[in-house]
Amino acid sequence: MTSFITQLYTVAFIVTACIALIRYLIHRLSNTKQPYLAKIMHSDNILSGSFLKESDTGHQLTPLEARALSNLQLAATFGIRNSFTTTEENTHREFRKRAAQRLNLTESEWKAIACKAQLVISSYLQISLQQTNSLHLKVSLPSMVRVVVLKVVLSTMFDEYQTHSLPPDQEYHVLDQVSDMINKLWILSKQGSTNSESLLNQLNAHLNCLLPEAYSYPLNFILPSFETMWRVTLRGVMELRFRDCETWNSHYQRMFKDILNNPTLQTMKKFDNEYGASVENIVDEMLRLYPPTRRIHRAISASDGRSPIIASVDIESLHRDPEIWGKDSLCFRPTRWRSGLSETQHAAFFPFGKKMFVCPAKPSFAPRMLAILVGAISIGIEQATLEWNKETNSFIEKQPISNRREDLNTLNISYHKSNFPTLADTSKLQLDNHISG
């Protein structure tokens, strides 16, 4: 009897060992053939805080501490104190609460934003035309996009935005200065530079001209809304208006005119049978190829008491992985969304973060705002010609537009005065009293 039990245990042990070995080999084979699964799991672990729980028994970083420590340089460069930089739960909740209130717009407010965006791009170009004595107008496309996005964001996020406090030409000049300074400071923060105090003081002085009655530090809200929005908008305009002119003329233009005339969620989701996608699909493809945040960083407690280390989640890499999105993963193809996402694609697509910190703009605000901005600018510059230094920059076939800021510095649009657009009829736009011309 004892011998039989011994044999039974031996067989059970061998079977268990074989099962464990098979699982191990399957896991190794899976990771070898599907490395993207490991990347998705890695991103989930970091963003869910799982790594924080695996540290030794010393002080454990809270999720807020993990995010704040990874954003120390950003906080130091811009002097911001918001949900991204605080370790205090109350500050985090208050910031999220106010942001959510500002993002919860009525349908009439969305219509006003669509009208405003069209007027801003039109008036910006008219003022640029008035300031040149030449028959040929050249405008920096990145600068123009930053100004339009910043003006729309300020008027949306701040009731205190005084659009009539400055003459239009001066206001656009200040907006251009502010957007340029934010861009320069952002680059300095990524370089770890400590020589930014003078530029920050100039930035806040300019913001005071635009927001003289702001009751809180404006950059706390401007940075997470404007800085992430303008870069996606710029590349969206380039993809829609200049890269695929044939599709722009046959489909895109009509679809975005619809969203500007009626900026509802229903219009966003309206499927264009002829093209095979909706405006929402087009925006999702922009967010996939050009995520607002390319990488998310989190601090992780060191196991031996040393300073926390910084771990990164490469969102851009996951959004472009051919094993996840197919062989054309680097191409801008909105029709890929018409059948919905697979389980793996859903796990790999998170332009607004996931797990513990999801951007409050995710549900509808950011996609709808992006559709309006891209549509207004693309239609507003319909007669323009794109000028790009072809020696260093170009639309490379089946490749995304560069996400490096400095690679877009030579981008310009040009007009001859004979085909310059006329200023939009403001009486038809039904604008509120806060819009300056």
C-alpha angles and dihedrals in degrees: 000000000000090000091052093052090048091052090047091053090047092053091046091050092050092048091049091048091049092050091049091049092049091050090049093050091047089050092049092045091047092051090046095052097031109035089159089073089061090049092051091048090048091053092047092050093051097043094044093051094243091136090057091061093052095062123104122275094276124100110327118213115238116226089255091051091049091055097039094051091052090052099047094114092049091051092048094048097047101026090231127158112187141118091299096055107029129095092194117100094209093054090048093050094046092050092049091046094053092043091051091050092052092047095051099090130173121236090253089054090051090053089051090052091051090051091045094051091053093049093047094055091044095048092044091057093044092053090047089052092050091053096057128074093197128097086227119069120200120186129183105244096206091049092048093049091048092051094047093046093045094050093049092045093049093050090048099044101036127053085188093065104125105204093175097049090092134034110261096253092050092045092054090047091053091046089051091050093048094049092046092049092049089052092049093047091049090055091048091051091053090049091052092239119166094192097091107097096098093049091047091052090052090048093052091047090055091046089053088060090056098037106028093156100043110141095202137038102286096209090065088073102023096059100056093041106038101031094054096040104051097055094053090044092054094052092043090056091049093050096045104034104031112017099051105027093163093058090042091057095042103038121350097061094053093045094051093045086058092053092048092050094045112015098187130134088247090059090047090055096039107124116226104215093194094054098031100232144062133239087257089057091051091051092047089054090052090051091047097051096034108028114193089235113035095192134016119210130203132181117235125199113250114236096227100049096265123134114294117269123229118240122193136211112208102214093170092055093051091046091055102037109130091209088063104033103027136252091305093054091126093053125092101241115153093181089074087079098058094091095044129244128302118235091260094047090049090053091047097048114081112135090161098043127255144221111034101004116039116168110251088225091064104091099061114319101079097042092047093045090048091051091051095047095045091045096047094048096042093050092040092058096039095129095045127111120222116234117194133167097251093193093070106014135038145141098272111205114258091359130110121249109266115272091203109111096216092055091068098051093099094053113121137163119213137199136187109223091239092067099033114134120248122240112274116258101256093197089065093047093063092217125184124241094264095072118097123204 
